[in-house]
Amino acid sequence: MQRNPFDEIEDLFDRMGRSFEDSGLARFQDISLDMVETDDSVEVVADLPGFEKEDLDVSVRGRQLSIAADREESTDVDEDNYIRHERTQRSVSRSVTLPTEVKRDEVKATYKNGVLTITLPKAEPVADDSSSIDIE
């Protein structure tokens, strides 16, 4: 069975990202998550406190799971002829490589009390589409 070079590239980017985060140079907020693989599925549980369900974006492309959350709030305060308008924005994101292919059309996600749970049913392994070529 031949190795997929794109899997190796994804693994390299994951290792580089972890090294960057561990170096202390990364100052963005990350999403804490747990990933558990069973015989039938992969389950990802992510902590996203303070966000609403509408703030979340979850997608799967190949073996890459991406989670993003973006929230913007604004407040108007009117005090003695002085109006103050404050806006805050909070964004977090995380992408992880799944350990196996999944059935994208059967993925289920729930969000309750700041915890996002994603259940990704495993797909049958894709047959190796490489073929031998005769040399003349």
C-alpha positions in Angstrom: 0.0 0.0 0.0 1.5 3.4 -1.0 1.6 6.3 1.4 -0.5 9.3 0.6 1.9 12.3 0.4 -0.9 14.7 1.4 -1.3 12.9 4.7 2.4 13.4 5.4 2.1 17.1 4.6 -0.9 17.4 6.9 1.0 15.7 9.7 4.0 18.0 9.1 1.7 21.1 9.4 0.2 19.7 12.6 3.7 19.1 14.1 4.8 22.6 13.0 1.7 24.2 14.5 2.2 22.4 17.8 5.9 23.5 17.9 4.8 27.1 17.2 2.2 27.0 20.0 4.7 25.3 22.5 7.3 28.0 21.7 5.1 30.7 23.4 5.1 32.8 20.2 1.4 32.0 19.5 -0.7 34.6 21.3 -4.1 33.6 19.9 -6.7 31.7 21.9 -7.0 28.1 20.9 -9.9 25.7 21.4 -9.3 22.9 23.9 -10.6 19.6 22.6 -10.6 15.8 23.2 -10.7 13.3 20.4 -11.7 9.7 21.1 -11.7 6.9 18.4 -14.0 3.9 18.7 -14.7 1.0 16.4 -17.4 2.9 14.6 -16.7 6.6 15.0 -14.5 9.4 16.0 -15.9 11.8 18.7 -14.5 15.3 19.2 -15.5 17.3 22.3 -14.5 21.0 22.2 -14.9 23.6 25.0 -16.3 26.8 23.6 -17.7 28.8 26.6 -19.4 32.1 26.0 -20.4 31.4 22.4 -23.9 30.8 21.0 -24.7 28.0 18.6 -25.0 30.6 15.8 -21.4 31.7 16.4 -20.0 28.3 15.5 -18.8 26.9 12.2 -17.8 23.3 11.8 -16.6 21.7 8.6 -14.9 18.5 7.4 -12.7 18.4 4.3 -10.9 15.1 3.6 -9.6 14.1 7.0 -9.4 17.7 8.3 -11.9 18.8 10.9 -12.1 22.6 11.3 -13.9 24.4 14.2 -14.3 28.1 14.3 -16.2 30.5 16.6 -16.7 34.2 16.1 -18.6 36.5 18.4 -19.1 40.3 18.3 -20.9 42.3 20.9 -21.6 46.0 21.1 -22.9 48.1 24.0 -24.2 51.7 24.0 -24.0 53.7 27.2 -25.6 57.2 27.4 -24.4 59.1 30.5 -25.0 62.9 30.9 -24.7 63.9 27.2 -21.9 61.5 26.7 -22.5 58.5 24.5 -20.1 55.6 24.6 -20.2 52.8 22.1 -18.1 49.7 22.9 -17.5 46.8 20.7 -15.7 43.5 21.5 -14.9 40.7 19.2 -13.7 37.2 20.1 -12.6 34.6 17.6 -11.1 31.2 18.1 -10.4 28.3 15.7 -8.8 24.9 15.5 -8.1 22.3 12.8 -7.2 18.8 13.5 -6.4 15.8 11.3 -8.8 12.9 11.9 -7.3 9.5 12.3 -9.4 8.0 9.5 -11.8 8.9 6.7 -15.4 9.7 7.9 -18.9 9.6 6.4 -19.3 13.4 6.0 -23.1 13.1 5.3 -23.6 11.4 8.6 -21.7 13.7 10.9 -23.7 15.0 13.9 -22.9 17.9 16.1 -24.5 19.2 19.3 -23.8 22.3 21.4 -24.9 22.5 25.0 -23.6 24.6 27.9 -20.5 25.7 26.1 -19.5 22.2 25.0 -19.5 21.2 21.3 -19.7 17.4 20.7 -19.1 16.2 17.1 -19.7 12.5 16.2 -18.0 11.5 13.0 -19.0 7.9 11.8 -16.0 6.1 10.2 -16.0 5.4 6.5 -14.7 2.3 4.9 -11.1 2.8 3.9 -10.7 4.0 0.3 -9.1 1.4 -1.9 -5.7 2.3 -3.1 -6.3 3.8 -6.6 -2.7 3.5 -7.7 -1.8 1.1 -10.5 1.3 -0.4 -11.9 2.6 0.9 -15.2 4.4 -1.4 -17.6 7.7 0.1 -19.0 8.3 -0.6 -22.6 
